[in-house]
């Protein structure tokens, strides 16, 4: 069961964050398609371990899913950009230096993944690093590609 204050079935909080490409991203930008928010830190050993697995699992998703990786903690735009390039992130990378998104989503640990429906409702929350995270992400990606709901993943891993 998700430990964050944002639980499946509720509307995701809005946010506006700068991206490493010089633009910005908001929740409104993600509406209309299934979306995935990945909160992480470049210095987190669990994030470092999961990054290549998540990157590989999400490369094949195509247009079925909008993915935004949100660097939090003490990460600067430069830290986030370097980490994203090192791990081949094929998606938008945003930076939450003010910790506003982290606070709004009630983040406890990283990595934490929020799967959102096209209307912005939280479908599932995957928290922390665990042996089953990559498989859970792959199952979720397959569900999204088929137009199905994201399956729950109730194990809270390390982070």
N, C-alpha and C positions, 0 to 999 in steps of 0.2 A: 504494500500500500504506500502510495506517495507520501513523503514526509514534508514536502514543500507546502506552502499555504495555498497554492493554486492546485486544485484537484481536477481530475477528469469530470467533464460535464459543465464546467463554468466557462464563461467568456474569458479569453486571455486578456491581460492588461495591455493597454496601448503603450507604445514606446517610440522614441525617436532617437536614433543613434548614428554617429558618423561611421562611415565604412572606410576600410583601408584604401579603397580606390578613389577616395576624395568626395564621394557622394554621401547619401544618408539612406537609412532604411527605417520604415515605421511598420507597425502592425498592419495598417491600412494597405501598404504595398503588397502584403502577403495574402490578403483576402481574395477569394475567387478560386483558389487552388489549395490542395492540402499543403501544409507547411511543416517544417521542422526547425525548431530553435535549439541550438546546441550551445549551452553555456560551458566555458572552459577557461583555463589559465595556462599560459605557456610554461610556467614553472611547476605545474602539478604533475607528479610522476604518473598518476593514473591517466591523465589527459594525454601525456606523451605516449603512453602505452596504447591507448585506444585510438589516437588520431589516425594512424595509417589504416587501421581496420575500418574505421568509420568512413574515411576517404574512399577506400576501395568499395565498400558496400554502397556508397551513395553515388559513385561515378556513373552507374548504369541507370539511374532513376529517370533521366531525361526531363521532359516537361511535366511529368506527373506530380512533382513535388518541388516546392520552393524551399531551399535550405539556406539558413542564415546561422553562421557560427558567431557567437557573441563572446569576445574576450572580456573577462572581468577581473576583479582583484586589482593588482598594481600594473597590469599590462597596459602599455602605451600602444598607440597605433603602429609604431615601429616594431615592437615586440610581437604584436599580433600578425603583422604582415610577414615578418621573418618566419614565424612558426607555421603559418598557413602555407607559405612557399616550400618550406622544408618538408611538409607532410602532404603536399600536393592537393590542398583543398580545392575542389572544383566548384565552389559555391561562394556566396557573398560572405565577407568577414566584416563584422562590426565591432566597435570598441565601446565598452561601458565604463569609461574612466570615472564617471560621476557615481557609479553604482546604482543608478536610478532603476534600471531594468532588473538588476539583481534583487533590489529591495522589493520592487513591485511583484516579482515572481516568487518571493519568499525563499530564495535559494539557500540551501544548507550546505551542499557539497557540489563539487564538480568532478567529473562531467555530469551535467544534468540535461536531458533531452525532453523537450515539450513537443508533442505531435499535435498539430492543430488541424481542424476541419476547414473547409473553404469559408465558412462563416466566422471563423476565429474561435470556435469552441475547442477547449482542450480535450483531445481524445485519449491521450495517455501521457504518463510521465515516467521516464526511465532515469533513475538516479544512480550515480556512482559507476564504478568499474567493477565488472564481475565476469566470471568465466562465460556466462551466457549472453553478454551484451551484444556481441557481434551477430550472433545467430538471431537474437530478438530484433535487431535492426534490419537484418536481411528479410525476416518474416514480415516486418512492418512495411518495408519497401515493396515487397511482392503484393501485399494487401492493397497498398495505395495504387500500384499499377493496375490492379484488377478492379479498382473502384470500391473496394471493401474497407470496412473500418479497421483501424490499427489495433492489433491485439494488445491486451494489457500485458505488462511485465512487472510483476509485483515484488521482485527482489530488489532491495536497496543494497547496492554494492559499496565498496570502499571509495573514498574520495575526500 
